[in-house]
Amino acid sequence: MPLRFAVYFNSLIAEIHKKSMSYKYLEHSTDAFIEVKAKNLEEAFSVAGKSVVETIIDSNNIQEIEEKNIKVKGRNLLNLLYNWLEEIVTITITDGFAIRNFSVNIKKNKEYQIISNISGEKLDIKKHNFKVEIKSPTFHLMEIEENDEITMRYLLDL
C-alpha cells in the first residue's frame, strides 16, 4: 500500500509541476501570440523556447541524440527574451536542429545572459511534422510580469 501511494503522489506532483509551467496561444489574427506561465525565470525561458519549437514542428518525435550549448545575452529581460526566441528560431529553421529539451540558467551582471544546454536531433521535415515557419519574434505586445509566478507574452511573426 505505501508503494502505491508513493507512485500516486509522485505522479500528482509531476502533474502539478506541469501545470505550474505552461504556455498557451492567445487570439491573434495573423501571428502566434503566446502566453507562458512558470514559477521562475529559468522555467519561463525554457517553456518559451519549447513554445517556439512546437509552433514550428511536432516535438513528440524528437530524439535526444545530440547536445549543444548556447549563450544568449540581453541588456534587459525583454531584450533577453527577444534574443532567446530569435536564437531558438535560428537553431530550428536555419541550422536545422530539432530541440527536445532545454536547461536554462540565467545570470545577471552588467547584462542578462542565458547559458543553456539543449538536446535533440537533426531536423527532418517529415518525421517532425513541419507546421509553419517563424520569421522572427517581435517586441510588439511583448511583456514579462514577475509576481508570485512569471507571466510572459510575446508575438511570433509567421
Secondary structure, 3 states (H helix, E strand, C coil): CHHHHHHHHHHHHHHHHHHHCEEEEECCCCCEEEEEEECCHHHHHHHHHHHHHHHHCCHHHCCCCEEEEEEEEECCHHHHHHHHHHHHHHHHHHCCEEEEEEEEEEEECCCEEEEEEEEEEECCCCCCCCCCCCCEEEEEEEEEEECCCEEEEEEEEC
